Amino acid sequence: MSFTIAISTDRKKFKQNRWLQLFCAVFIGCWINSFIGTTDTSNWFLENTLVFLFLGFLTFTHRKYQFSDLSYLLICIYLCLHVYGSKYTYAENPFGYWLKDVLDLQRNHYDRIVHFSFGFLLAYPMREMFLKWLKFPAWVAWTLPIEITLSISAFYELIEWAVADILFKEQGAAYLGTQGDIWDAQKDIFLAFSGAIIATTVVSIVRKLGNFNEPQ
């Protein structure tokens, strides 16, 4: 009985939030498009494993906790960037090739964009979670997103190594997308770390200027 009431309440909250409905529609559209047009189905499933888990977390927690519309927007943008990368594999992404030609780069940098976006776009939702849900002190909520971004980025590189070298060797090259750069993992971690530092710093500066009120 209580479970049914919880589901009903969750649906009511979802129906009342038009912005969240829009973000979900945009992401689902991008997700479906990425699967229909993918050039490598096996790689698509590998790349989207964590997406399934992340969406499960958002769905489960929504019954009790809700992010702000800004956080949902940032999450939506990040997930759309990720699934767009999984459509072609990161190393073969058309937008990355376009940037390569326009900026005269030596490689397809789309993967670097997404790694930076992981820290830059998700640091604020993490900060909000620590402040609003867990009631952590402000300095902890500033520090933890940076530390977690660094930890998850490093752990993800270990997962990539395990998937590419142990579990699915045939998909290894496409999944890793190192493009011959022996320091690819370290650069990806640094970009995510830098993105989180920039995001949390910007939020702190804006708050001190008095132009931004974080959700309570």
C-alpha positions in Angstrom: 0.0 0.0 0.0 2.7 2.5 1.0 4.7 1.5 -2.1 1.7 2.3 -4.3 1.2 5.7 -2.6 4.9 6.5 -3.1 4.7 5.7 -6.9 1.5 7.8 -7.1 3.2 10.7 -5.4 6.3 10.4 -7.6 4.2 10.6 -10.7 2.3 13.6 -9.4 5.6 15.4 -8.7 6.8 14.5 -12.2 3.6 15.8 -13.9 3.9 19.1 -12.0 7.4 19.8 -13.2 7.1 20.8 -16.9 10.8 21.5 -17.1 11.7 18.0 -16.0 9.3 16.6 -18.5 11.0 18.6 -21.3 14.4 17.5 -20.2 13.3 13.9 -20.2 11.7 14.2 -23.6 14.9 15.8 -25.1 17.2 13.1 -23.6 14.9 10.2 -24.6 14.8 11.6 -28.2 18.7 11.9 -28.2 19.0 8.4 -26.7 16.7 6.7 -29.2 18.4 8.5 -32.1 21.8 7.4 -30.8 20.8 3.8 -30.8 19.0 3.8 -34.2 21.8 5.5 -35.9 24.7 3.9 -34.1 27.6 2.5 -36.2 28.6 0.0 -33.5 25.8 -1.6 -31.5 28.1 -3.5 -29.1 30.0 -0.3 -28.3 26.7 1.5 -27.8 25.6 -0.9 -25.1 29.1 -0.8 -23.4 29.0 3.0 -23.4 25.5 3.2 -22.1 25.8 0.7 -19.2 26.5 3.5 -16.8 23.7 5.6 -18.3 21.2 2.8 -17.3 22.6 2.8 -13.8 22.5 6.6 -13.5 18.9 6.8 -14.8 18.0 4.2 -12.2 19.5 6.3 -9.5 17.6 9.4 -10.6 14.3 7.5 -10.9 14.7 5.9 -7.5 15.7 9.0 -5.6 13.0 11.2 -7.2 10.4 9.6 -4.9 12.0 11.3 -1.9 14.5 13.8 -3.3 14.3 16.2 -6.3 17.1 18.2 -7.8 16.5 21.8 -8.9 15.6 22.5 -12.5 19.1 23.8 -13.1 20.6 20.6 -11.9 18.3 18.5 -14.1 19.2 20.7 -17.1 22.9 20.2 -16.5 22.4 16.5 -16.1 20.3 16.4 -19.3 23.0 18.2 -21.3 25.8 15.9 -20.0 23.8 12.7 -20.8 23.0 14.0 -24.3 26.6 14.7 -24.9 27.5 11.2 -23.8 24.9 9.3 -25.8 25.8 11.4 -28.9 29.4 10.2 -28.4 28.2 6.6 -28.0 26.3 6.8 -31.4 29.5 6.9 -33.4 32.2 6.0 -30.8 34.0 8.9 -29.3 37.0 8.6 -31.6 34.8 8.8 -34.7 32.4 11.5 -33.6 31.4 13.8 -36.5 31.3 17.0 -34.3 34.8 16.1 -33.1 36.0 15.8 -36.7 34.4 19.1 -37.6 36.3 20.8 -34.7 39.5 19.1 -35.8 39.1 20.6 -39.3 38.1 24.0 -38.1 40.7 24.4 -35.4 43.4 22.4 -37.3 43.7 19.9 -34.4 45.7 16.6 -34.5 43.0 14.4 -33.2 39.2 14.1 -32.6 38.7 15.8 -29.3 35.1 14.9 -28.7 36.0 12.6 -25.9 37.9 15.3 -24.2 34.9 17.6 -24.4 32.7 15.0 -22.6 35.3 14.3 -19.9 35.6 18.0 -19.2 31.7 18.2 -19.2 31.5 15.4 -16.6 33.2 17.6 -14.1 31.9 21.0 -15.3 28.2 19.9 -15.6 27.8 17.5 -12.8 29.7 19.2 -10.0 26.8 21.5 -9.3 24.2 18.7 -9.0 26.6 16.9 -6.6 27.0 20.1 -4.6 23.2 20.5 -4.4 22.8 16.9 -3.3 25.3 17.3 -0.4 23.7 20.7 0.7 20.1 19.9 0.2 19.8 16.2 0.8 22.6 15.4 3.2 22.9 18.8 4.9 26.7 18.9 4.7 28.5 22.1 5.5 29.1 24.5 2.6 32.9 23.9 2.5 32.3 20.1 2.3 29.8 20.5 -0.4 32.4 22.6 -2.3 35.2 20.1 -1.9 33.4 16.7 -2.3 32.3 17.2 -5.9 35.9 17.9 -6.9 37.2 14.9 -5.0 34.4 12.6 -6.3 34.9 13.8 -9.9 38.6 12.9 -9.6 37.9 9.5 -8.0 35.1 8.5 -10.5 37.2 9.6 -13.4 40.2 7.5 -12.3 37.9 4.6 -11.5 36.3 4.9 -15.0 39.7 4.7 -16.6 40.2 1.4 -14.7 36.9 0.2 -16.0 37.8 1.1 -19.5 41.1 -0.8 -19.1 39.3 -3.9 -17.8 36.6 -3.8 -20.5 39.1 -3.2 -23.3 41.9 -5.6 -22.2 40.1 -8.3 -20.3 36.3 -8.5 -20.9 35.6 -7.3 -24.5 38.9 -7.3 -26.4 37.2 -7.0 -29.8 35.6 -3.7 -28.7 38.7 -2.5 -26.9 40.0 0.0 -29.4 36.6 1.6 -30.1 35.7 1.8 -26.5 39.0 3.3 -25.3 39.3 5.8 -28.2 42.9 6.7 -27.2 43.8 7.6 -30.8 47.4 6.7 -30.2 47.8 9.0 -27.2 49.6 7.1 -24.4 48.6 9.8 -21.9 44.9 9.8 -22.9 43.7 8.4 -19.5 45.7 11.0 -17.5 44.4 13.9 -19.7 40.8 12.7 -19.4 41.1 12.6 -15.6 42.7 16.1 -15.5 40.0 17.6 -17.7 37.2 16.2 -15.6 39.0 17.4 -12.5 39.5 20.9 -14.0 35.9 21.1 -15.0 34.7 20.4 -11.5 37.1 23.0 -10.0 35.9 25.6 -12.5 32.2 24.9 -11.9 32.4 25.0 -8.1 34.5 28.1 -8.2 32.1 29.9 -10.5 29.2 29.0 -8.2 31.0 30.2 -5.2 31.9 33.5 -6.9 28.3 34.1 -8.0 27.0 33.3 -4.6 29.4 35.8 -3.0 28.2 38.5 -5.4 24.7 37.8 -4.1 23.1 37.0 -7.5 22.4 33.4 -6.9 20.4 31.6 -4.3 20.9 27.8 -4.1 17.9 25.6 -3.4 17.3 24.7 0.2 
